[in-house]
Amino acid sequence: MLPNHNMSKEEIEAHIEALKISIGSKKNKSIGEKCRELVLSANLNKKYNGYGAVEFFDKCYGIRSKFVHTGGYELEVVEAFGHHLHEFVVDILAEYEKGFI
């Protein structure tokens, strides 16, 4: 509902605030984008399951997205990435602990 002349000042202000919040939320990055930035800032120079850190994150995030949005997954793919994902997360946390992130 759009504000109109029959609304109180408080109602109009509430609508304006809701609109600001809505527009502001469009500026926020997705969790995937924020995590990708974290991976980039860790500056890991290792390979995980044959992929660089950012590409590995993208692959894992794709697996996660497919599962969350469709319920689909391939057990072989999950198993292939699982061990490496643990190592990847530990490496990211280690960089965080060192204060490099």
SULZISUL-V421201 format. One record per residue. PHI is phi as a letter, one per 20 degrees, with the letter a starting at -180 (NA if undefined). PSI is psi in whole degrees, 0 to 359 (999 if undefined). OMEGA is omega in whole degrees, 0 to 359 (999 if undefined). Layout:
[[PHI/PSI/OMEGA] [PHI/PSI/OMEGA]]
//
This chain:
[[NA/132/179] [e/149/176] [f/146/176] [b/175/186] [f/347/179] [e/353/183] [e/152/176] [f/164/178] [g/320/180] [f/319/179] [f/317/179] [f/315/179] [f/322/178] [f/319/178] [f/318/179] [f/317/179] [f/318/179] [f/321/178] [f/318/178] [g/316/180] [f/316/180] [f/314/179] [f/318/179] [f/324/181] [f/336/177] [f/335/179] [f/338/182] [f/146/178] [e/154/176] [f/164/178] [f/324/178] [f/317/179] [f/319/180] [f/319/179] [f/320/179] [f/319/177] [f/321/178] [f/315/179] [f/315/178] [f/318/183] [f/337/178] [f/337/176] [l/48/180] [f/131/180] [d/46/179] [c/165/173] [d/140/178] [c/115/183] [l/34/177] [n/2/182] [d/149/170] [f/165/187] [g/312/183] [f/315/179] [f/321/178] [f/315/177] [g/313/180] [g/318/178] [f/313/180] [f/320/180] [f/326/175] [f/319/177] [f/315/179] [f/314/182] [f/317/179] [g/315/180] [f/312/183] [f/318/187] [e/336/181] [c/345/185] [n/359/183] [e/147/174] [a/159/176] [d/117/185] [g/320/181] [f/322/180] [f/315/179] [f/316/179] [f/321/181] [f/326/182] [e/338/187] [g/306/181] [f/315/182] [f/327/179] [f/320/178] [f/312/179] [f/318/180] [g/312/180] [f/317/178] [f/318/179] [f/318/178] [f/314/180] [f/324/178] [f/318/178] [f/322/177] [f/313/179] [f/324/179] [f/348/181] [n/14/180] [e/348/180] [d/999/999]]
//
